């Protein structure tokens, strides 16, 4: 769990190489384009959880599934010129609660993507689902449509913790959802949270042990944080103190290492060969097209890198796409990422990975010479936050512990 400490200036070391010009001469910035993923946002939930700062909205009595699909089609078709011909390595259907969608809608969504984008034959297709919205028949249909990985928002198996988090399911429903998912899809991820209201280290480990008993290939375990503009931010619950939370994290890491899980990213643990390809593409500064209300995207071109965000309100997003005469845009933001922003954006992602990334990937993914960040790299090595290996940009154990401080060196 990253936390902040005061980082004092290191002693004098060898002078850092002089920074090169940010861009090589000529019109081209990137010599090749990174892998491309697609993120599809489904904005509705049964109800909004008090800790959640995602773009989720309480579902109406009847979801506007047909209108949503029409708008999603328009959103994708308007984006096609930006990604034309590029192969798609993964699709992630997130939310919200995508498992609220009917099997027919999910099938039409995947058919839409396949008909307009060249998905790789082995593309990873993940759908998020929440216990309490899981039906065996519907999950069988999801799998038949092409979903080959399910990410279940378990959070905890303890009824008191789930109630404190405002979840709609209990521990029994969580167990049933895992059983149903495993019957229909080989690859299953469980989302858990720790440092919950009233939770003890023993209670935290009970959740981990219960998750391990199912033998899923991947676990994502997040520290509960009080995000701005949430109910918990306005009415904070009593949470474990920092020392207790760190004890929980240390015990989680040790137990999962014993169980054969690789802690490959800040919050992600996987059995061999089971890392999430979609999220790895984010962390390795790959590209992703985001469609749906509130979806974000990053797209690279040979001469620029573009950030986009869709309008967050589902109705406004649908209206903008399906009623263009009104003049509203479905885009809330579309801007080029400047060369002064790229080092931090790259490091914000890459340094989340335990093994880091090859040093050469900085130039490959940003178009900037590695010498551009020579000084902050040297400072990070001197302070023990980065590995000394010049061929990799890899955080040390200290750097992983104090990740915010390490990343801030590249601002």
C-alpha positions as CSV (number, residue, x, y, z in Angstrom):
1,X,0.0,0.0,0.0
2,X,1.8,3.2,-1.1
3,X,2.1,6.0,1.4
4,X,4.0,9.3,1.6
5,X,7.2,10.0,3.5
6,X,9.5,12.9,3.4
7,X,12.3,12.2,0.9
8,X,15.4,14.2,1.7
9,X,17.8,15.2,-1.0
10,X,20.4,12.5,-1.6
11,X,24.1,13.1,-1.3
12,X,26.1,14.2,-4.3
13,X,26.6,11.5,-6.8
14,X,27.8,11.3,-10.4
15,X,26.3,14.1,-12.5
16,X,23.3,13.0,-14.5
17,X,23.6,13.0,-18.2
18,X,22.5,16.2,-19.9
19,X,18.9,15.9,-21.0
20,X,18.5,15.6,-24.8
21,X,15.9,17.4,-26.8
22,X,12.5,16.0,-26.0
23,X,11.7,15.0,-29.6
24,X,13.9,13.7,-32.4
25,X,14.1,15.8,-35.5
26,X,11.4,15.3,-38.1
27,X,7.6,14.9,-38.0
28,X,7.5,11.4,-36.4
29,X,7.3,11.0,-32.7
30,X,6.6,7.3,-32.3
31,X,8.3,4.7,-34.6
32,X,5.6,2.1,-33.8
33,X,2.3,2.0,-32.1
34,X,1.6,0.1,-28.8
35,X,-0.9,-2.6,-28.4
36,X,-4.6,-1.6,-28.4
37,X,-7.3,-2.5,-26.0
38,X,-11.0,-1.5,-25.8
39,X,-12.8,-0.5,-22.6
40,X,-16.6,-0.4,-22.7
41,X,-18.4,1.3,-19.8
42,X,-21.8,0.2,-18.5
43,X,-22.9,2.9,-16.1
44,X,-25.7,1.4,-14.1
45,X,-25.7,-0.3,-10.6
46,X,-28.5,-1.6,-8.4
47,X,-27.4,1.2,-6.1
48,X,-24.3,3.4,-5.5
49,X,-21.9,2.1,-2.9
50,X,-20.8,4.8,-0.3
51,X,-17.1,4.4,-1.1
52,X,-17.4,4.3,-4.9
53,X,-16.1,7.2,-7.0
54,X,-16.6,5.5,-10.4
55,X,-19.1,6.7,-12.9
56,X,-22.0,4.6,-11.7
57,X,-25.7,5.5,-11.5
58,X,-28.6,3.8,-9.8
59,X,-30.4,1.7,-12.4
60,X,-33.9,2.7,-13.5
61,X,-36.7,0.2,-13.2
62,X,-36.0,-0.8,-16.8
63,X,-32.6,-0.3,-18.4
64,X,-32.6,1.5,-21.7
65,X,-30.6,-1.3,-23.3
66,X,-31.6,-0.7,-26.9
67,X,-30.9,3.0,-26.7
68,X,-27.6,2.3,-24.9
69,X,-26.5,-0.1,-27.7
70,X,-27.5,2.4,-30.4
71,X,-25.4,5.1,-28.7
72,X,-22.5,2.7,-28.2
73,X,-22.6,1.9,-31.9
74,X,-22.4,5.6,-32.8
75,X,-19.6,6.2,-30.2
76,X,-17.6,3.3,-31.7
77,X,-18.2,4.3,-35.3
78,X,-17.1,7.9,-34.7
79,X,-13.9,6.5,-33.1
80,X,-13.0,4.1,-35.9
81,X,-10.8,6.5,-38.0
82,X,-8.5,6.8,-34.9
83,X,-7.8,3.1,-34.7
84,X,-8.5,1.9,-38.2
85,X,-6.7,-1.4,-38.9
86,X,-5.2,-1.8,-35.5
87,X,-5.6,-5.2,-33.9
88,X,-7.3,-5.4,-30.5
89,X,-5.7,-7.6,-27.8
90,X,-8.3,-7.3,-25.1
91,X,-11.8,-6.0,-24.2
92,X,-12.9,-5.0,-20.7
93,X,-16.5,-4.4,-20.0
94,X,-16.7,-2.5,-16.8
95,X,-19.0,-0.4,-14.7
96,X,-21.2,0.1,-13.0
97,X,-22.5,-3.4,-13.1
98,X,-22.3,-5.0,-16.6
99,X,-24.0,-8.1,-15.3
100,X,-27.2,-6.2,-15.1
101,X,-27.3,-6.3,-18.9
102,X,-29.4,-9.0,-20.5
103,X,-27.6,-11.8,-22.3
104,X,-29.0,-10.5,-25.6
105,X,-27.6,-7.1,-25.1
106,X,-24.2,-8.4,-24.1
107,X,-24.2,-10.6,-27.2
108,X,-25.1,-7.7,-29.4
109,X,-22.3,-5.6,-27.8
110,X,-19.6,-8.2,-28.6
111,X,-21.0,-8.7,-32.1
112,X,-20.7,-4.9,-32.6
113,X,-17.1,-4.9,-31.5
114,X,-16.2,-7.9,-33.7
115,X,-17.9,-6.5,-36.7
116,X,-16.0,-3.2,-36.6
117,X,-12.6,-4.0,-35.0
118,X,-10.1,-6.8,-35.7
119,X,-10.1,-8.6,-32.4
120,X,-7.3,-11.1,-32.1
121,X,-8.6,-14.7,-32.0
122,X,-7.2,-15.1,-28.5
123,X,-8.3,-11.7,-27.3
124,X,-9.0,-11.5,-23.5
125,X,-12.6,-10.5,-23.0
126,X,-13.4,-9.6,-19.4
127,X,-16.7,-8.6,-17.9
128,X,-17.2,-7.3,-14.4
129,X,-20.0,-8.7,-12.4
130,X,-21.3,-8.2,-8.9
131,X,-22.8,-10.9,-6.6
132,X,-26.5,-10.3,-6.3
133,X,-26.8,-9.8,-10.0
134,X,-25.5,-13.2,-11.0
135,X,-27.8,-15.7,-12.7
136,X,-26.5,-19.1,-13.8
137,X,-28.4,-19.0,-17.1
138,X,-27.2,-15.5,-18.0
139,X,-23.6,-16.4,-17.2
140,X,-23.8,-19.4,-19.5
141,X,-25.0,-17.0,-22.3
142,X,-22.3,-14.5,-21.5
143,X,-19.7,-17.2,-22.0
144,X,-21.3,-18.4,-25.2
145,X,-21.1,-14.9,-26.5
146,X,-17.4,-14.8,-26.0
147,X,-16.7,-13.6,-22.5
148,X,-13.7,-15.6,-21.4
149,X,-12.8,-13.9,-18.1
150,X,-15.0,-12.7,-15.3
151,X,-14.0,-10.2,-12.6
152,X,-16.3,-10.5,-9.5
153,X,-16.7,-7.6,-7.1
154,X,-16.6,-9.7,-3.9
155,X,-14.9,-7.1,-1.6
156,X,-15.4,-9.3,1.5
157,X,-17.1,-12.5,2.6
158,X,-17.9,-11.1,6.0
159,X,-21.6,-10.0,6.3
160,X,-20.8,-7.2,8.7
161,X,-18.1,-5.8,6.4
162,X,-20.3,-6.1,3.4
163,X,-23.1,-4.2,5.2
164,X,-20.7,-1.5,6.3
165,X,-19.6,-1.1,2.6
166,X,-23.2,-0.8,1.5
167,X,-23.0,-3.9,-0.8
168,X,-26.2,-5.5,-1.9
169,X,-24.9,-9.1,-1.4
170,X,-23.9,-11.2,1.6
171,X,-21.2,-13.8,2.1
172,X,-23.4,-16.6,0.9
173,X,-24.2,-14.7,-2.4
174,X,-20.5,-14.1,-2.9
175,X,-19.7,-17.8,-2.7
176,X,-22.5,-18.7,-5.0
177,X,-21.4,-16.1,-7.5
178,X,-17.9,-17.5,-7.6
179,X,-19.2,-21.1,-8.1
180,X,-21.4,-20.0,-11.0
181,X,-18.6,-18.0,-12.6
182,X,-16.2,-20.9,-12.4
183,X,-18.7,-23.3,-13.9
184,X,-18.9,-21.2,-17.1
185,X,-15.6,-19.3,-17.5
186,X,-12.1,-20.7,-16.9
187,X,-10.5,-17.4,-16.0
188,X,-12.0,-15.7,-12.9
189,X,-10.7,-12.7,-10.9
190,X,-11.9,-11.9,-7.4
191,X,-11.9,-8.3,-6.2
192,X,-11.3,-7.9,-2.4
193,X,-10.8,-4.9,-0.2
194,X,-9.0,-4.6,3.1
195,X,-8.7,-2.0,6.0
196,X,-12.5,-2.0,6.1
197,X,-14.6,-0.4,8.9
198,X,-14.0,-2.5,12.0
199,X,-11.8,-5.0,10.3
200,X,-9.0,-6.8,12.1
201,X,-5.9,-8.4,10.6
202,X,-7.4,-11.7,11.4
203,X,-10.7,-10.8,9.7
204,X,-8.7,-9.6,6.7
205,X,-6.9,-12.9,6.4
206,X,-10.1,-14.8,6.8
207,X,-11.3,-13.2,3.6
208,X,-8.0,-14.1,1.8
209,X,-8.3,-17.7,3.0
210,X,-11.9,-18.0,1.8
211,X,-10.8,-16.6,-1.6
212,X,-7.9,-19.0,-1.9
213,X,-10.2,-22.0,-1.2
214,X,-11.9,-21.4,-4.6
215,X,-8.6,-21.7,-6.4
216,X,-9.2,-18.8,-8.8
217,X,-6.2,-17.7,-10.9
218,X,-6.2,-14.0,-10.1
219,X,-6.9,-11.8,-7.1
220,X,-7.1,-8.0,-7.0
221,X,-6.9,-6.7,-3.4
222,X,-7.4,-3.0,-2.7
223,X,-6.9,-0.9,0.3
224,X,-10.1,1.0,1.1
225,X,-9.6,4.7,0.6
226,X,-12.0,7.6,1.2
227,X,-12.3,9.2,-2.2
228,X,-13.5,12.7,-2.7
229,X,-17.2,13.2,-3.6
230,X,-18.3,10.0,-2.0
231,X,-20.6,9.3,0.9
232,X,-17.7,7.9,2.9
233,X,-15.8,11.2,2.3
234,X,-18.7,13.2,3.7
235,X,-19.4,10.8,6.5
236,X,-16.1,8.9,7.2
237,X,-16.4,5.5,8.9
238,X,-13.9,4.5,11.6
239,X,-11.1,2.6,9.7
240,X,-8.1,0.7,10.9
241,X,-5.1,2.9,11.6
242,X,-2.1,3.0,9.3
243,X,0.0,0.5,11.3
244,X,-2.8,-2.0,11.3
245,X,-3.4,-1.5,7.6
246,X,0.3,-2.1,6.9
247,X,0.2,-5.3,9.0
248,X,-2.8,-6.5,6.9
249,X,-1.0,-5.8,3.7
250,X,2.2,-7.6,4.8
251,X,0.2,-10.6,5.9
252,X,-1.8,-10.6,2.6
253,X,1.4,-10.5,0.6
254,X,3.1,-13.3,2.6
255,X,0.1,-15.6,2.5
256,X,-0.5,-15.2,-1.3
257,X,3.3,-15.8,-2.0
258,X,3.0,-19.0,0.0
259,X,0.0,-20.0,-2.1
260,X,2.0,-19.5,-5.4
261,X,0.6,-16.1,-6.4
262,X,2.9,-13.6,-8.1
263,X,2.4,-10.0,-6.7
264,X,3.0,-8.5,-10.1
265,X,1.3,-5.1,-9.6
266,X,0.4,-2.9,-6.6
267,X,-3.0,-4.6,-6.1
268,X,-2.8,-7.6,-8.4
269,X,-1.8,-11.2,-7.6
270,X,-1.8,-14.0,-10.2
271,X,-0.9,-17.6,-10.7
272,X,1.7,-18.3,-13.4
273,X,0.3,-17.3,-16.8
274,X,-2.8,-15.7,-15.4
275,X,-1.9,-12.0,-15.4
276,X,-4.6,-9.7,-16.7
277,X,-3.6,-8.7,-20.2
278,X,-5.9,-5.8,-20.4
279,X,-4.6,-4.1,-17.2
280,X,-1.0,-4.9,-18.2
281,X,-1.6,-2.9,-21.3
282,X,-2.6,0.1,-19.2
283,X,0.4,-0.2,-16.9
284,X,2.8,-0.7,-19.8
285,X,1.5,2.6,-21.3
286,X,-0.3,0.8,-24.1
287,X,-3.3,2.3,-25.9
288,X,-7.0,1.9,-25.1
289,X,-10.1,3.1,-26.8
290,X,-12.8,3.9,-24.2
291,X,-16.4,4.0,-25.2
292,X,-19.6,4.4,-23.2
293,X,-20.5,7.2,-20.7
294,X,-17.6,8.5,-18.7
295,X,-15.1,6.2,-20.4
296,X,-11.5,7.4,-20.8
297,X,-9.1,6.5,-23.5
298,X,-5.5,7.0,-24.6
299,X,-4.6,6.7,-28.3
300,X,-1.2,7.0,-29.9
301,X,-0.4,8.3,-33.3
302,X,3.0,8.7,-35.0
303,X,3.1,12.4,-34.2
304,X,1.0,12.7,-30.9
305,X,-0.6,11.0,-28.0
306,X,-4.3,11.8,-27.3
307,X,-6.4,11.6,-24.1
308,X,-10.1,11.4,-24.4
309,X,-13.0,11.2,-21.9
310,X,-16.7,10.7,-22.7
311,X,-19.5,12.7,-21.0
312,X,-20.3,11.0,-17.7
313,X,-24.1,11.3,-17.5
314,X,-25.6,8.3,-19.3
315,X,-28.6,10.3,-20.6
316,X,-26.5,13.2,-21.9
317,X,-24.0,10.8,-23.5
318,X,-26.9,9.0,-25.3
319,X,-28.6,12.2,-26.4
320,X,-25.4,13.7,-27.8
321,X,-24.8,10.6,-30.0
322,X,-28.3,9.9,-31.1
323,X,-29.6,13.5,-31.4
324,X,-26.6,15.3,-33.1
325,X,-28.8,18.1,-34.3
326,X,-28.9,19.4,-30.7
327,X,-25.2,20.2,-31.1
328,X,-24.0,18.6,-27.9
329,X,-20.8,16.5,-27.9
330,X,-20.4,13.1,-26.4
331,X,-16.8,14.0,-25.6
332,X,-16.1,15.8,-22.3
333,X,-12.3,16.0,-23.2
334,X,-10.1,15.4,-26.1
335,X,-6.5,16.8,-25.8
336,X,-3.0,16.1,-26.9
337,X,-0.7,15.0,-24.1
338,X,2.3,17.4,-24.0
339,X,5.9,16.3,-23.8
340,X,6.2,17.8,-20.3
341,X,3.3,15.5,-19.1
342,X,4.5,12.3,-20.7
343,X,7.2,11.3,-18.2
344,X,4.8,11.4,-15.2
345,X,2.0,9.7,-17.1
346,X,4.3,6.9,-18.1
347,X,5.8,6.5,-14.7
348,X,2.4,6.7,-13.0
349,X,1.5,3.4,-14.8
350,X,4.9,1.6,-15.2
351,X,6.0,2.0,-11.6
352,X,2.9,0.1,-10.4
353,X,4.5,-3.1,-11.8
354,X,6.7,-5.1,-9.5
355,X,9.1,-5.9,-12.3
356,X,8.8,-2.5,-13.9
357,X,9.3,-2.2,-17.6
358,X,12.3,-2.3,-20.0
359,X,14.1,1.1,-20.0
360,X,13.8,1.1,-23.8
361,X,10.0,1.1,-23.6
362,X,10.0,4.7,-22.3
363,X,11.2,6.0,-25.7
364,X,9.0,3.5,-27.6
365,X,5.8,4.5,-25.8
366,X,6.4,8.3,-25.3
367,X,8.6,9.3,-28.2
368,X,11.0,11.0,-25.7
369,X,14.7,10.2,-25.3
370,X,15.4,8.4,-22.0
371,X,18.0,11.1,-21.2
372,X,15.0,13.5,-20.8
373,X,14.4,11.9,-17.4
374,X,18.0,11.1,-16.5
375,X,18.0,13.4,-13.5
376,X,14.9,12.1,-11.7
377,X,16.0,8.6,-12.5
378,X,19.3,9.2,-10.9
379,X,17.7,10.8,-7.8
380,X,15.3,7.8,-7.5
381,X,18.3,5.4,-7.6
382,X,20.3,7.4,-5.1
383,X,17.3,7.3,-2.7
384,X,16.9,3.6,-3.0
385,X,13.5,3.9,-4.7
386,X,14.6,2.5,-8.1
387,X,16.7,-0.5,-9.1
388,X,20.2,0.3,-10.3
389,X,19.8,-2.0,-13.4
390,X,20.1,0.5,-16.3
391,X,18.2,-1.8,-18.7
392,X,14.9,-1.7,-16.6
393,X,12.9,0.9,-14.9
394,X,12.0,-1.1,-11.8
395,X,10.9,0.0,-8.3
396,X,12.8,-1.4,-5.3
397,X,10.8,-2.8,-2.3
398,X,11.2,0.7,-0.7
399,X,10.0,2.3,-3.9
400,X,6.9,0.1,-4.0
401,X,6.2,0.9,-0.4
402,X,6.5,4.6,-1.0
403,X,5.2,4.7,-4.6
404,X,3.6,8.1,-4.4
405,X,7.0,9.7,-3.6
406,X,8.7,7.8,-6.3
407,X,6.2,8.8,-9.0
408,X,6.2,12.4,-7.8
409,X,9.9,12.7,-8.8
410,X,8.8,12.6,-12.4
411,X,6.3,15.5,-12.2
